[in-house]
């Protein structure tokens, strides 16, 4: 899978994926809010809500609202 998929189809198991925030047009581009690595997180606290969180931060911050996802590419060898 090398194409952007709707975020609703992403696994919610903590896997790190590339996410994007769309839609994009000539006025709203990737340069304004570029794709980034994120993961789904379900808090261990009873009654807590799961959500998408940035994986590039050492701290869990406010959840984000991506619209699309794709698997991460293979790392360099």
N, C-alpha and C positions, 0 to 999 in steps of 0.2 A: 504494500500500500504506500504510494508515494504522492497521493493527492490529499488535499485538505478534506476532512470529514466533519459532519456536524458534531458538535461537542456532546450531544446526547448519545452518540455511539461509542464514546471513549470508555475504556475500562475504568472502574472506580476502585482500584485495588492498590493505589499508591505508586503505580508505575509512572516514571518520569516520561513525559511526552512534550512535544512542541505544540504550543497553543497560540492562537491568533485571535484578534479582536476585530470583528468585521461589522458590517460590510465595509468594503473599501471602494472608493471612487476617486475622481481627480482631486477632490478636496480633502479626503481623509485617506491617508496612505500608511503603508507599513512604517515609513520613516517617522510618523507621528506617534505611533504606538506599535513598535515592532513585535514580531513573534518572540516568544520566550519559553523557557522550560518551566513546566509546572507539574503538579501531581494532585490527585484527589486525596483529601485527608478527612477521615472520620474521627472526631475527638473521642477519647476513651471515656469521657464523662457521660453518664446517663442523661439522655435528653438533649445532648449537644447536636448541632447540625453539621453535616459534612459540607465540604466545599472545595473549590479549586484554589490552590495556594502556589505562590512562586517557589520554585525549587532553587533559585539562585540566591536566596537570602538565608542567612544562618538562623533566622527566627521565623516562626509562623506569624504572619501578619494578617491583615484583613483579607478575607477571601476575594478572589478576582472573578470576573464574569466573562470568560472567553466564549467565543462563538464557534470556533473550529479547532481541530487538532490533527496531528499526524505523528507517527512514531518518530523517535529520534533516529538520525542516521547512524551508521556504524562509526565508531571512533577511529581516528587515524591509526595506522599500524606502524 
